[in-house]
Amino acid sequence: MATNDIQLTAGIRSNLLLLQQTTSLLDRTQQRLATGNKINSALDGPVAFFAAKGLNRRADDLSILKDSIDQSISTIKAADTGMTKIESLLEQASGLITTAYQNLGSDSNSVELRKSLAEQYNTLLRQIDKLAEDSQYQGKNLLLGSGIRLDATSSSKSATNALPGVTASRVTNVTKADDYVIDISGNGAISANASDIANAERDRGITNLRVSGFQSKTSGNFDPVVVRYTGGVGKDKTFTVTEGGVSVTKTFTTEQWDIAKATGKLLNFDHQFASGTHINFDIDFDLIDDVPDTNGLGTSIIEKFVDLGVSVANFNGVGQNITRSADNLLGQEKLANGENSWNFDTGTPRLTIDERTILQSAAYSAAVGEAYGRAASAIVGTPSIATTGISNDYTYTVAATADPADFDFISGRFNTYTVAATGPFSTAALSISADGLATFSSIADNGTSVEINLLRAGLNGVTVASASDATQADATEQVLGGAISAGNVGLTSITGLGDNLAHKITISLKTDASASTFVLDDGYGGKATVTGTLDSAQVLSFVIEGGVNSGAVVQITIGGTSLREDAEATLTYNAIGAFTAPDDLRFDVRAAQAGITSTLNTIQVTDGTDQNNLTVQLNETNTNQLTVVSRNVRTDGQGLAVDFSQNEWRDRADIDNAKAMLDAAKIRLRSTASALNNNLDVITTRLEYTKEFTDVLAEGANKLVQADQNEEGANMLQLQTRQQLGTISLSLANQAQQAILRLF
């Protein structure tokens, strides 16, 4: 039924319309109260609706941005935590350096302690690198830097490792590309620390201690010579000499000393090691026993010097030439077996040196060494050989022969020696009757002559001569009466005298009324007594007992009726035992060697990237951003530039280098931390701003669309009242119609 089919009065229609409007307003108010918004759709207010939507969208974008900034802050905090711990490790490393400074002695305990401290130091540096590498957060590591790395080229390392005696070549702490030229020189001549020799002679009671030789090219070493003595006062004495892990022990008995003392000689320790080191010293039991407090017991360490140096020169940076030499004192850039380091401002070349073979790489001129062996005093100074005469390494020997009849019992040497020198080309012999220069022709390489300054007093030990026979000993004296005349006594034979000695044999004769007594004294503690007759020819044999000549036989002949009663006489015979050349007399020559050089080249081996840089977006439109640059805080040359320990901290300079680098590293680390914290402050400020501005946007959006609950509540009450009034008004209008109905 159409609306117009029902006829409503104007009053009812007016009331109905008002009631419908009130209901509509009531529905809207209820919706606002339910949603809290006065604008719930674009129809409610398009301008406000879209303005609020834009503000809310921006607030949402900033909220997402805030999460990203939060993560960026966490990345920076991860790096900061790593740096804090790295700083702690640097402080620990400083403590190790302080301890090393407190133990700078050259004794073995201090050296070993510093070596241990250096190893601990290296461990800390490795942990610094690990900490830096582990400080990654969500794929970003602000402690690794750009990744630029400089290192020695593989080809240059291979070429350097090809040098005899060199392995594991590398360059650490490379700050910039450079070339390091390696040059090895020195002929390997061996000597020793004069102070250590003096101390060993004083403390052990030995004399004439000499350490000499040429380093072997295949078995050399840089180790000290250690002399250890055990024994006691009046006892046998044992000396153990150690070098390069090889020990040689010799025991000298009291019997040997008694003989040596009786003959006016000293005992001697003489040995040449496979390394080329030769050691020689004299032993006097009385001097050893008289050493104050210790009686010589104990150990002496003698620092050995070897003429061998490794020089490294660079071209970039400051430009330096640094040499580590086995000829230096311990603690003063001494070359050592194992890894050696050369500290430059552009990097630290490191070479592992093999002491056995490194000499094969050295460059040196031809050289002649000093004489060695127990008879070394027979050669004054160094023999002279022209350079053309030294084509190969060789050991020359010097020996001598002599006529026993030519022995001078006053000087204790032969008047003339036939001295033979043997070289690589031939042997030449000269008759030497005076001290001075002797030229041995054509014995060196290429038939070159050798000139040697000889001292006859030292030649007995390398001389071969037969013992005196009866015709070579003279009855030189007859004293105290006429018991016998020289013409009636003769030396028949003499055998078994001690080798390498001059003897003055004295026979004392004493007669009485019926017999004669002959007492022989050999001057070295040996004696023999023979009883004879007075008036008949006789042959008397003396068998010596005791001393060096024990068992020797001296036989004399007495002519008939030649002895007188109650008289005395003394017979003296001079004789030598066989000379057997018990000693050595040698000297070495070393041919020139060109040597081998090599160059370590350092270059950039990896390019830098910005993959570890942290870019922080600071607004929702990506028009404002901050880049936190990753800084390298590892120990390499592109980072903190604090190198691993050098030369096991054997030198104070190595410790000084470590301290300087560590101090600089602390400054770099603080600078990095400062830059990182500045960025953190900026980002934190932007985060707070973003949080607050997000609230501002949300508040602004709410102001546009949110309903006033109080106002809407009041509206609801008003509309409800209006609705009730409209209903009542409509009811009153209907009552007029009902009045007409009641008329029926």
C-alpha positions in Angstrom: 0.0 0.0 0.0 1.4 3.3 -1.0 2.1 5.9 1.6 -0.3 8.4 0.0 -3.1 5.9 0.5 -3.1 6.8 4.2 -4.0 10.3 5.1 -2.1 11.7 8.1 -2.7 14.9 9.7 -0.2 17.6 9.5 0.5 17.3 13.2 1.1 13.6 13.0 3.2 13.9 9.9 5.3 16.6 11.6 5.8 14.5 14.7 6.7 11.5 12.7 9.3 13.3 10.7 10.9 14.7 13.9 10.9 11.3 15.4 12.6 9.8 12.4 15.3 12.5 12.5 15.9 11.9 16.2 16.2 8.1 15.6 18.8 8.8 12.9 20.7 11.1 15.2 20.5 8.6 18.0 21.9 5.8 15.7 24.8 8.0 14.8 25.5 8.9 18.4 25.4 5.3 19.4 27.9 4.4 16.6 30.3 7.2 17.8 30.0 6.0 21.4 30.7 2.4 20.2 33.7 3.2 18.0 35.0 6.2 19.8 35.3 8.0 16.5 33.2 10.8 15.2 34.5 10.0 11.7 34.1 6.4 10.8 34.1 6.6 7.1 34.7 9.1 4.3 31.0 9.7 4.3 31.2 11.0 7.8 33.7 13.7 6.8 35.9 13.1 3.8 38.4 15.9 4.6 39.0 14.8 8.2 38.8 11.1 7.3 41.6 11.3 4.6 43.7 13.7 6.6 43.6 11.3 9.6 44.3 8.4 7.4 47.4 10.1 6.0 48.6 10.9 9.5 48.0 7.3 10.7 49.9 5.9 7.6 52.9 8.2 8.4 52.7 7.1 12.0 52.7 3.5 11.0 55.7 4.1 8.7 57.6 5.7 11.6 56.7 2.9 13.8 58.3 0.4 11.4 61.3 2.8 11.1 61.6 2.9 14.8 62.1 -0.9 14.9 64.8 -0.6 12.2 66.5 2.1 14.3 66.3 -0.1 17.3 68.1 -2.9 15.5 70.7 -0.5 14.3 71.3 0.6 17.9 71.7 -3.1 18.9 74.3 -3.5 16.1 76.3 -0.6 17.5 76.0 -1.9 21.0 77.3 -5.3 19.9 80.3 -3.5 18.4 80.7 -1.5 21.6 80.6 -4.6 23.7 83.3 -6.2 21.6 85.5 -3.1 21.8 85.1 -3.0 25.6 86.4 -6.5 25.8 89.2 -5.8 23.3 90.3 -2.9 25.5 90.4 -5.3 28.4 92.7 -7.7 26.4 94.9 -4.8 25.5 95.3 -4.0 29.2 96.2 -7.6 29.9 98.8 -7.4 27.1 100.3 -4.3 28.7 100.7 -6.3 31.9 102.7 -8.9 30.1 105.0 -6.2 28.6 105.5 -4.7 32.1 106.5 -8.1 33.4 108.9 -8.5 30.5 110.6 -5.2 31.3 111.1 -6.5 34.9 113.0 -9.5 33.5 115.5 -8.1 31.0 118.4 -10.3 32.1 120.5 -12.3 29.6 120.5 -15.4 31.9 118.6 -18.5 30.6 115.7 -18.1 33.1 115.0 -14.5 32.1 115.2 -15.4 28.4 112.8 -18.3 28.8 110.4 -16.2 30.8 110.3 -13.5 28.2 109.8 -16.2 25.5 106.8 -17.5 27.5 105.4 -13.9 28.0 105.8 -13.3 24.2 103.7 -16.5 23.5 101.0 -15.3 26.0 101.1 -11.9 24.3 100.5 -13.6 20.9 97.6 -15.6 22.3 95.9 -12.3 23.6 96.3 -10.7 20.1 94.7 -13.8 18.5 91.8 -13.4 20.9 91.4 -9.8 20.0 91.0 -10.8 16.4 88.5 -13.5 17.4 86.5 -11.0 19.4 86.4 -8.5 16.5 85.2 -11.3 14.2 82.5 -12.5 16.7 81.0 -9.0 17.2 78.6 -9.4 14.3 74.9 -8.6 14.7 72.4 -9.5 12.0 75.0 -9.7 9.2 76.8 -6.5 10.1 80.1 -6.3 11.9 81.3 -2.8 12.7 84.7 -4.0 13.9 86.0 -5.5 10.7 86.4 -2.5 8.5 86.3 -2.5 4.8 88.1 -5.8 4.4 91.2 -4.3 2.7 94.1 -6.7 3.2 97.8 -6.3 2.3 100.2 -9.2 2.3 103.3 -10.5 0.7 102.9 -12.0 -2.7 103.0 -15.8 -3.0 105.7 -15.6 -5.6 108.0 -13.5 -3.4 107.4 -15.8 -0.5 108.2 -18.8 -2.6 111.4 -17.2 -3.9 112.5 -16.3 -0.3 111.7 -19.7 1.0 113.9 -21.1 -1.7 117.0 -19.6 0.0 118.9 -22.3 1.8 118.2 -22.0 5.5 115.1 -19.9 5.1 111.5 -21.1 5.5 108.1 -19.7 6.4 108.8 -16.2 5.2 105.9 -13.7 5.7 105.2 -10.1 6.4 102.9 -9.1 9.3 101.3 -5.8 10.4 101.4 -4.5 6.8 100.4 -0.9 6.8 101.3 -0.1 3.2 102.8 -1.9 0.1 106.6 -2.2 0.2 109.5 -4.2 -1.0 111.9 -5.8 1.5 115.3 -6.9 0.1 116.9 -9.7 2.0 120.7 -9.9 2.0 122.7 -12.6 3.9 126.4 -12.1 4.6 129.3 -13.4 6.8 131.8 -16.2 6.4 130.7 -18.0 9.6 133.9 -17.4 11.6 133.3 -18.5 15.2 134.4 -16.6 18.3 133.0 -16.1 21.8 132.1 -13.5 24.3 135.3 -12.3 26.0 133.6 -11.6 29.2 132.1 -15.1 29.3 135.5 -16.6 28.6 137.1 -14.6 31.5 134.3 -15.6 33.8 134.6 -19.3 32.9 138.3 -19.2 33.5 137.8 -17.6 36.8 134.9 -19.7 38.0 136.1 -23.1 36.8 139.8 -22.6 37.3 140.8 -23.3 33.7 143.2 -21.3 31.6 143.7 -20.4 27.9 140.1 -21.0 27.0 139.6 -20.5 23.3 136.4 -20.9 21.1 137.1 -20.7 17.4 136.5 -22.3 14.0 134.2 -21.8 10.9 130.5 -22.6 11.1 129.5 -25.7 9.2 127.3 -25.1 6.2 125.3 -28.2 7.0 125.4 -28.7 10.7 125.9 -25.2 12.1 124.2 -23.7 15.2 124.1 -20.5 17.2 124.0 -22.2 20.6 126.2 -21.2 23.5 129.1 -23.4 24.6 128.4 -24.8 28.1 131.3 -26.0 30.2 130.4 -28.1 33.3 132.9 -29.3 35.8 132.3 -32.1 38.4 134.9 -33.6 40.8 136.4 -32.3 44.0 139.6 -31.3 45.7 142.2 -34.0 45.2 139.9 -36.0 43.0 139.6 -36.9 39.3 138.1 -34.0 37.4 135.4 -34.4 34.7 134.6 -31.7 32.2 131.5 -31.9 30.0 131.3 -29.4 27.2 127.9 -29.1 25.4 127.1 -27.2 22.2 124.1 -27.6 19.9 122.7 -30.5 21.9 125.9 -32.5 21.6 127.9 -33.2 24.8 131.5 -34.4 25.1 132.8 -35.6 28.4 136.4 -36.1 29.4 137.8 -37.2 32.7 141.3 -36.3 33.9 142.7 -38.5 36.6 144.9 -37.5 39.5 147.5 -39.9 38.1 147.5 -38.0 34.8 147.8 -34.7 36.7 150.8 -36.1 38.8 152.6 -37.0 35.6 151.7 -33.7 33.9 152.8 -31.7 37.0 156.0 -33.7 37.2 156.8 -33.0 33.6 155.9 -29.3 33.8 152.9 -29.6 31.5 149.2 -29.0 31.8 146.4 -31.2 30.9 144.3 -30.1 28.0 140.7 -30.3 26.8 140.5 -30.1 23.0 137.5 -30.9 20.8 135.9 -29.8 17.6 132.1 -30.2 17.2 130.4 -31.1 13.9 129.1 -27.6 13.9 132.6 -26.3 13.3 133.0 -25.0 16.8 136.4 -25.7 18.3 137.1 -25.4 22.0 140.4 -25.7 23.8 141.4 -25.0 27.4 144.2 -26.0 29.8 143.6 -27.8 33.1 145.6 -27.3 36.2 144.3 -29.3 39.2 145.9 -26.9 41.7 144.2 -23.8 40.1 140.8 -25.6 40.0 141.0 -26.7 43.6 142.0 -23.2 44.7 138.9 -21.5 43.2 137.3 -19.7 46.1 134.1 -21.1 47.6 133.2 -23.6 44.8 136.6 -25.2 44.1 135.7 -24.9 40.5 132.5 -26.9 40.6 129.6 -25.7 38.5 128.6 -24.7 35.0 129.7 -21.8 32.8 127.7 -20.6 29.8 129.8 -19.0 27.0 127.9 -17.0 24.4 129.1 -17.9 20.9 129.5 -15.4 18.1 129.2 -16.4 14.4 130.1 -14.0 11.6 126.7 -14.2 9.9 124.1 -11.5 9.5 120.7 -11.2 7.7 120.0 -7.6 6.5 116.6 -6.4 5.4 116.1 -3.1 3.6 112.9 -1.5 2.5 112.1 1.2 0.0 108.8 2.8 1.1 108.0 4.4 4.4 111.0 5.8 6.3 113.4 3.5 4.3 115.6 1.5 6.6 118.3 -1.2 6.6 118.1 -3.5 9.7 120.5 -6.3 10.4 120.2 -9.2 12.8 123.6 -10.8 13.3 124.8 -14.0 15.1 127.9 -11.9 15.9 125.9 -9.6 18.2 125.5 -9.9 21.9 122.3 -11.6 23.2 119.6 -8.9 23.5 121.2 -6.7 20.8 119.5 -7.8 17.5 121.2 -11.2 17.7 120.2 -13.7 14.9 118.6 -16.8 16.3 117.5 -20.2 15.1 113.8 -20.1 14.4 111.7 -17.1 13.6 113.4 -13.7 13.3 111.6 -10.4 12.8 112.6 -7.0 11.3 110.4 -4.1 12.4 109.6 -1.5 9.7 107.0 1.2 9.7 105.4 -0.4 6.7 105.3 -4.0 8.0 107.3 -6.7 9.8 109.1 -9.2 7.6 109.6 -12.5 9.4 111.9 -15.3 8.4 112.4 -18.7 10.0 116.1 -19.3 10.0 117.6 -22.8 10.0 120.9 -22.4 11.8 122.3 -25.6 10.2 122.2 -24.4 6.6 121.6 -20.6 6.5 125.3 -20.0 5.8 124.8 -21.5 2.3 122.9 -18.4 1.4 125.5 -15.9 2.7 127.8 -13.8 0.6 131.4 -13.4 1.8 135.0 -13.0 0.6 137.6 -15.7 0.9 138.9 -16.0 4.4 141.7 -17.7 6.4 140.9 -18.7 10.0 143.2 -18.7 13.0 145.2 -21.8 14.0 143.5 -24.2 16.3 144.4 -27.4 18.1 146.6 -27.8 21.2 149.7 -26.7 19.2 148.0 -23.5 18.0 150.6 -21.3 19.6 153.1 -22.5 17.0 151.4 -20.2 14.5 151.5 -16.5 15.2 148.6 -14.5 13.7 146.7 -15.7 10.7 148.4 -17.5 7.7 148.5 -15.5 4.5 147.1 -16.9 1.3 146.3 -15.0 -1.9 142.6 -14.9 -2.8 143.4 -16.9 -6.0 144.6 -19.7 -3.8 141.3 -20.2 -2.1 138.9 -21.9 -4.4 137.4 -24.4 -2.0 136.9 -24.8 1.8 139.8 -26.7 3.2 141.5 -27.6 6.5 145.3 -27.2 6.3 147.5 -29.3 8.6 150.9 -28.6 9.9 153.3 -31.3 11.1 157.0 -31.6 11.8 159.9 -34.1 12.1 163.2 -33.7 13.8 166.5 -35.4 14.6 166.7 -36.5 18.2 170.4 -35.6 18.2 169.4 -32.0 17.4 167.4 -31.5 20.6 168.4 -28.4 22.7 168.0 -29.4 26.3 168.3 -25.8 27.5 165.6 -24.3 25.3 163.5 -27.5 25.4 163.1 -27.7 21.6 164.9 -28.9 18.6 167.3 -26.6 16.9 165.9 -27.5 13.5 162.4 -28.8 12.5 161.4 -30.1 9.2 157.9 -28.6 9.0 155.4 -29.9 6.5 152.3 -28.0 5.6 149.5 -29.8 3.7 147.0 -28.0 1.5 144.5 -28.9 -1.1 147.1 -28.8 -3.9 150.1 -30.5 -2.3 152.4 -30.8 0.7 155.5 -28.8 1.1 158.3 -29.2 3.7 160.8 -26.6 5.0 163.7 -26.8 7.3 162.9 -24.3 10.1 165.7 -23.3 12.4 164.5 -19.8 13.4 161.2 -18.2 14.3 159.5 -16.2 11.6 157.7 -16.3 8.3 157.9 -19.5 6.3 156.6 -19.7 2.7 155.2 -23.1 1.7 155.2 -23.1 -2.1 152.4 -24.5 -4.3 150.3 -26.1 -1.6 147.1 -24.0 -1.9 144.5 -24.1 -4.7 145.9 -23.3 -8.2 149.4 -23.9 -6.9 149.4 -20.8 -4.7 151.9 -20.4 -1.9 151.0 -20.1 1.8 152.9 -17.9 4.2 152.9 -18.9 7.9 154.5 -17.1 10.8 156.0 -20.0 12.8 157.1 -20.1 16.4 159.4 -23.1 17.1 158.5 -23.2 20.8 155.1 -24.5 19.9 156.1 -27.2 17.4 157.1 -30.0 19.8 153.4 -31.2 20.0 153.2 -31.8 16.3 156.8 -33.2 15.9 157.7 -36.8 15.2 161.2 -37.8 16.3 162.7 -41.0 17.5 164.0 -41.4 21.1 167.6 -40.7 21.9 169.9 -43.7 21.7 173.0 -44.4 23.7 175.2 -42.4 21.3 173.0 -39.3 21.6 173.2 -39.0 25.4 176.3 -37.5 27.1 177.9 -38.0 30.4 178.0 -34.4 31.1 179.1 -34.3 34.7 181.2 -36.2 37.3 181.4 -34.5 40.8 182.2 -35.0 44.4 185.5 -36.9 44.3 187.1 -39.3 42.0 185.0 -42.4 42.4 185.0 -42.9 38.7 186.5 -41.3 35.7 184.5 -40.3 32.6 186.6 -42.6 30.5 185.6 -45.7 32.4 181.9 -45.3 32.2 179.6 -45.3 29.2 175.9 -45.4 28.3 175.2 -48.7 26.7 171.4 -48.4 26.0 168.4 -46.4 27.0 164.8 -47.6 26.1 161.3 -47.0 27.1 161.6 -43.3 28.1 158.3 -41.4 28.2 157.2 -40.0 24.9 157.4 -36.3 24.1 159.6 -35.4 27.0 163.2 -34.3 27.5 164.8 -36.2 30.3 167.7 -35.4 32.6 168.7 -38.7 34.1 171.0 -38.5 37.2 172.9 -41.5 38.5 174.4 -41.0 41.9 177.3 -43.3 42.8 178.6 -44.0 46.3 181.2 -46.5 47.2 182.5 -48.1 50.5 185.2 -50.6 51.1 183.5 -53.5 49.4 180.7 -52.4 47.1 179.2 -49.6 45.0 175.7 -48.3 45.0 174.1 -46.6 42.0 170.9 -44.6 42.4 169.1 -43.4 39.3 166.6 -40.5 39.3 164.8 -39.7 36.1 163.6 -36.2 37.3 159.9 -37.2 36.9 159.6 -39.3 40.1 161.1 -42.5 38.7 163.9 -44.2 40.5 166.1 -47.3 40.3 168.9 -48.6 42.5 171.7 -51.1 41.5 174.5 -52.4 43.6 177.8 -53.2 41.9 181.4 -54.2 42.7 184.4 -52.0 43.0 187.1 -53.7 41.0 185.7 -55.5 38.0 184.1 -54.5 34.7 180.3 -54.6 34.9 177.2 -53.8 33.0 174.5 -52.2 35.2 170.8 -52.2 34.2 168.4 -49.8 35.8 164.7 -50.6 35.6 162.9 -47.4 36.5 160.0 -47.6 38.9 157.3 -44.9 39.2 156.5 -41.8 37.2 156.2 -41.4 33.5 159.2 -43.6 32.8 158.1 -46.6 34.9 159.5 -49.7 33.2 162.2 -47.9 31.2 165.6 -49.4 31.1 168.9 -47.6 31.3 172.1 -49.6 30.9 175.6 -48.4 31.6 179.0 -50.1 31.4 181.7 -49.7 34.1 185.3 -50.4 33.1 187.4 -52.7 35.3 189.2 -51.5 38.4 187.7 -48.0 37.8 185.9 -47.4 41.1 187.6 -46.0 44.2 186.6 -46.7 47.8 184.7 -44.3 50.0 184.0 -41.9 47.2 181.1 -40.3 45.5 180.2 -39.2 41.9 177.3 -38.0 39.9 176.6 -39.0 36.3 174.1 -37.0 34.2 172.6 -38.1 30.9 170.3 -36.0 28.7 167.9 -37.9 26.5 164.5 -37.6 24.9 161.7 -40.1 24.5 160.0 -40.6 21.2 158.2 -37.5 19.9 154.8 -38.8 18.6 153.1 -35.6 17.5 150.2 -36.0 20.0 148.7 -32.6 19.3 147.0 -31.0 16.3 147.9 -27.9 14.4 145.4 -26.8 11.8 143.7 -23.8 10.2 140.8 -23.5 7.9 140.2 -21.5 4.8 136.8 -20.6 3.4 136.4 -19.9 -0.3 134.4 -16.9 -1.4 130.7 -17.3 -1.9 128.5 -15.1 -4.0 125.4 -15.5 -1.8 121.8 -15.3 -2.7 119.4 -12.4 -2.2 115.6 -12.2 -2.4 112.8 -9.7 -2.1 109.5 -9.9 -0.3 106.9 -7.8 -2.0 103.8 -6.7 -0.2 100.7 -5.6 -2.2 97.0 -5.1 -1.6 95.5 -8.6 -2.0 91.8 -7.8 -1.4 89.7 -4.8 -2.3 87.7 -2.9 0.3 83.9 -3.0 0.4 81.3 -1.2 2.4 79.3 -4.4 3.2 79.9 -4.0 6.9 79.0 -0.3 7.0 75.6 0.3 8.7 73.2 2.7 7.0 70.5 3.9 9.3 67.3 5.3 7.7 66.2 8.2 9.9 62.9 9.2 8.2 60.0 7.4 6.5 60.8 8.9 3.1 64.4 7.7 3.1 65.6 11.2 2.5 67.6 11.3 5.7 70.1 8.6 6.7 73.3 8.1 8.7 76.1 5.7 7.7 78.1 4.1 10.5 81.4 3.2 9.0 82.8 -0.2 10.0 86.2 0.3 11.6 88.9 -2.4 11.6 89.9 -3.2 15.2 91.7 -6.4 14.5 95.5 -6.4 15.1 96.6 -6.3 11.4 98.2 -3.3 9.8 94.9 -1.9 8.5 93.4 -2.1 12.0 95.0 -1.5 15.3 98.5 -2.2 13.8 99.7 -4.1 16.9 102.0 -6.8 15.7 102.7 -10.2 17.2 105.8 -10.4 19.4 109.0 -10.1 17.6 112.1 -12.4 18.2 110.5 -13.9 21.3 111.3 -10.6 23.1 115.0 -11.5 23.2 115.9 -7.8 22.8 114.7 -4.9 24.8 114.1 -3.2 21.5 111.5 -5.9 20.6 109.6 -5.2 23.8 109.9 -1.4 23.2 108.3 -2.0 19.8 105.5 -4.0 21.3 104.8 -1.3 23.9 104.8 1.5 21.3 102.4 -0.4 19.0 100.2 -1.3 22.0 100.0 2.3 23.1 99.1 3.4 19.6 96.5 0.7 19.4 94.8 1.9 22.5 94.5 5.4 21.0 93.1 4.0 17.8 90.6 1.9 19.7 89.5 4.9 21.8 89.1 6.9 18.6 86.9 4.1 17.1 84.9 3.9 20.2 84.4 7.7 20.3 83.2 7.7 16.6 80.9 4.8 17.3 79.4 6.4 20.4 78.8 9.7 18.6 76.9 7.8 16.0 75.0 6.0 18.7 74.1 9.3 20.3 72.7 10.6 17.0 70.8 7.5 16.3 69.4 7.3 19.9 68.3 10.9 19.6 66.6 10.1 16.3 64.9 7.1 17.8 63.5 9.1 20.7 62.4 11.7 18.2 60.7 9.1 16.0 58.9 7.7 19.0 57.7 11.1 20.1 56.8 12.2 16.6 54.8 9.0 16.0 52.8 9.9 19.1 52.3 13.4 17.7 51.0 12.0 14.4 48.7 9.5 16.1 47.4 12.2 18.4 46.8 14.5 15.5 44.9 11.8 13.6 42.8 11.1 16.7 41.9 14.7 17.0 40.5 14.6 13.5 38.3 11.5 13.9 37.8 10.7 17.6 34.6 11.6 19.2 34.2 13.5 22.5 32.7 10.8 24.7 31.3 13.3 27.1 29.7 15.3 24.3 28.3 12.2 22.6 27.0 10.9 25.9 25.2 14.2 26.5 23.9 14.0 22.9 22.6 10.5 23.6 20.7 11.6 26.6 19.3 14.6 24.7 18.2 12.5 21.8 16.7 9.9 24.0 14.7 12.7 25.7 13.7 14.1 22.4 12.7 10.7 21.2 10.5 10.3 24.2 9.0 13.7 23.7 8.3 12.9 20.0 6.6 9.7 21.0 4.4 11.6 23.5 3.6 14.3 20.9 2.7 11.6 18.3 0.5 10.0 20.9 -1.3 13.2 21.6 -2.0 13.7 17.9 -3.4 10.3 17.7 -5.7 11.0 20.6 -7.6 13.6 18.6 -8.4 10.9 16.0 -9.5 8.5 18.7 -11.9 11.2 20.1 -13.8 11.1 16.8 -13.9 7.3 17.0 -15.6 7.5 20.4 -18.4 9.4 18.9 -19.6 6.2 17.3 
